Amino acid sequence: AQSVTQLGSHVSVSEGALVLLRCNYSSSVPPYLFWYVQYPNQGLQLLLKYTTGATLVKGINGFEAEFKKSETSFHLTKPSAHMSDAAEYFCAVSADNYGQNFVFGPGTRLSVLP
Amino acid sequence: SQTIHQWPATLVQPVGSPLSLECTVEGTSNPNLYWYRQAAGRGLQLLFYSVGIGQISSEVPQNLSASRPQDRQFILSSKKLLLSDSGFYLCAWRGQGARQPQHFGDGTRLSIL
């Protein structure tokens, strides 16, 4: 079975500062990893995904994430935060096709301070 | 391209009333379908998922039920709503294969009075 932990339920950064949202996973087989963003009263939107190949993955809105197998991590970063980045961010892991093995982390709320 | 439709966007229902939320997917066939609930300020709770017509798996015992009468239609129902059923309900679909992400609808905000 897979599991996901996201360190920090709430992260605050200043506008223009580096954004770092942490995600660690547990998986008995090679994982596929995803980051989603959720704005208030909206559904989740896929930011980026890692399946195979390059371990540094670039996504929408200037975000990127790096898969580090040795650390079982898939942290999300953005060099310079914008006010519009304030949202909830979810990391997810998949290892097979069935519903119970697509697991979301608890989420991290990102606040961006002016 | 694929799209997912979920309605209504908001719903206010009295305690004890029935519920029917509908979700449809366009542009793909044989998707995996999911219903989630989010309580205020909380994460995602998987309620049901379906890998095919008439095939429903329940993750959490509750007074909700789900049905999949057609390949791309997923319905969430209740015969009698409880106050604890309030929340934000999200439908999602996923293509076949472990590498496929889930794709979400816009959600339904359900308030029980």
Interface residues (C-beta under 8 A of the other chain):
Chain A: Y32 F34 Y36 N41 Q42 G43 L44 Q45 L46 K49 T51 T52 F90 A92 S94 A95 D96 N97 Y98 G99 Q100 N101 F102 F104 G105 P106 G107
Chain B: Q6 N32 Y34 G43 L44 L46 Y49 S50 V51 S57 E59 F88 L90 A92 R94 Q96 G97 A98 R99 Q100 P101 Q102 H103 F104 G105 D106 G107 R109
